[in-house]
Amino acid sequence: MSGPTIHPSAIVDAGAQLGEGCRVWHWVHISGGARIGAGCSFGQNVFVGNDVVIGDNVKIQNNVSVYDAVTLEDDVFCGPSMVFTNVYNPRSAVARKAEYRRTHVKRGATLGANCTIVCGVTIGEQAFIGAGAVVQKDVPAHALMVGVPARRIGWMSRHGEKLALPARLPAGEVREAACPATGERYRLDGELLSRLDAVA
């Protein structure tokens, strides 16, 4: 893997850490305090703040601003024009930089185009946030979330396929399903989804 590829129109401030193989496209601005892993892609007109940590193989599509207090783990996908926030109750006349609420997006999650992530939440591993959804609360691993405000309507496999499972089960009830693309099996126990060993 080679060093980062940076378009001439992009601005990468001194001190920013970019891993090998990163691609920084037109009119991107990466602030000096950002820490970014290997193999990431930053589409046109992306902004990355100082207090931001980004893992490996993260794809951030056009027109996304990753503001201070956001952490993106490995393999996160940020769709075009999706929105992060970091102040819960902003007022132009009131300084609230000391009140930023941290947002944590865990490994493999997908944040669909034009969705909004209200600050202070954690998005679980492999969760899938549909286009245009507004997330105001923590999201469990593998949950499929849509709507305003976002609600869980099902569960997604690691491959990004909807599983044949209900959004919720009564406490104590257990069901299993396989990913239609890979055959990996999953178990839903009440409102907790876990991945079983992959099918050979």
N, C-alpha and C positions, 0 to 999 in steps of 0.2 A: 504494500500500500504506500502511495506517495503522500507528500505533504498536501496541505489544503490548496484548493484552486479558488482564487478570489478574483471576481470580475473587476475590471478597472474602475467601474462606477461605485463599487462597494466601499464602505468605510469600516475598517477594523481598528479600533482604538488600541493604542499601546497597552500592553498588559493582558489583553484577552488571550485565553488559552484555547486553541483549536486543535483537535486531534488529527491524525493522519487521514487522508482521503476525504476530508470535508469539502463540500462544494458551496460556495457563497456566490449567489447570482446578483443580478442587476439591482442597484440602489438599496442594498442591505446595509444596515448599521449595527455592528456588534460592539457593545460597550467594553471598556477595558477590564472590568472585573468579572466578566463572564467566563465560566469554565465549561468547556464543550468537549465531548468525547470524540471518538473516531467515526468516520463514515457518515457524518450528518449532512443533510441538504437543507439549504435556506433559500426559499424561492424569492421572487422579485418583491421588493419593498417590505422585507421583514426587519423588525427591530428586536434586539436582544439587550436587556438591561444589565446593570452591573451585578446585582445580587441574584444571579440566575445560574443554576446548575443543570446541564443537559448531558445525558448519557450518550452511549454509542448508537449509531444507526437510527437517529431521530430524523424524521422528515417533517419540515415545517413549510407549508405551502404559501402561496402569495398572500401578501397583505395581512400578516399576523404579527402582533406585537407581544413579545414575551417579557412582561414587566418584572421589576424587582419582586423578590419573594416567591418566585415560581421555580419548582424543581420538576424536570422531566426525566424519568428513568429511561433505560435502554428501549429502543424499538417503539417509541411513542410516535403516533402520526397526528399532526395538527392540520386539519383541512383548511382550504382557502377561506380567508377572512373570519376565522373563528376568533373569539375574544377572551382574553384573560383580564381580570381586574385585580387590584391589590388593596383598595380602600373600600370598606363596606358602605360608608355613608359620606361620600365626598361632597365638599363645598369648596368652591373656588376661594372663598375668603377665609377658610379655616385650614391651617397647615396640619396635615395628618400623616406625615411621613413616618412618624414614630409609631403609628398605629397600623402599619401594613399587616394584613393577615396572610399567612403562608398557604400556598396551594401546592399540592404534591400529586403528580400524575405518575402512577406506577407502571412498571414494565409492560409493554405491548398494548397499551390502551390506544383507542382511536377516538379522536375528537373531530366530529363531522363538520362540514362546511357551515359557516355562519352560526355555530353554536356559541353560547356564552357560558363561561365558568365563573361563577361568583366566588370571590376570594374566600379563603379559609377552609376549603374542602379538600378531601382526598379522593382521587379517582382510582379505584382498585385495578389490579393487574388484568389485562385483556378485556377491560370494560369497553363498551362501544356506545358512544354518545352520538345520537342521530343528528342529521343536519337541522340547524335552527333551534335545537333544544336549549333550555336555560337550566343549568344545574345549580341548585342552591344548597344541596346537602351532600354528604359523603355518598359515594357510589360503591357497591360491593364489587368484588372481582367477577369478571365475565358478564356483568349485568348489561342488558340492552336498554338504553334510556332514550325516550322521545318526549317531545311536547314542551309546553310552557305552563307551569313549571315542569321540569323533566320528571317522568314517572317510569318505573320499570315495567316493560311489557314482555320480557323474555330474557334469554341467556345466549351468549355467543361463545363459540369454540375459539381456540387459539388461532385457527385458520380464518376466522372471520365469517363463520357460517352460523346461522341461527339453529339452536338445538331444539328438538321436539320435546320441550318441557314447559310446564306452566310457569307464569311469572312468580307465583307463590304456591306453597304447599302448606297444609295444616301442620302444626308442630308435631313432630314424631313421624311424619310420613316421609318416605324416601322413594325417589324414582331415579332411573338411569336412562341415558341416551347416548348415542354415538354421533360424532361429527360426520355429516354426510360426505365431506370431502376427504377426510383422512382416516376415519374409523376410530379415532381416539374416543375413549369413553369418559363420560362425566356422570357424577352423582349429585343430585339435588336433595338435600336433607333440610326440610323446612324452607329457610331462606338462605341457605349456605350451599354454594356450588363448589365442588372440588373435582379435579381431574384424576382419573384413575390411570393405571398403566396403559400405554398406547397398545392398540391391537396390532399383532404381527401381520 
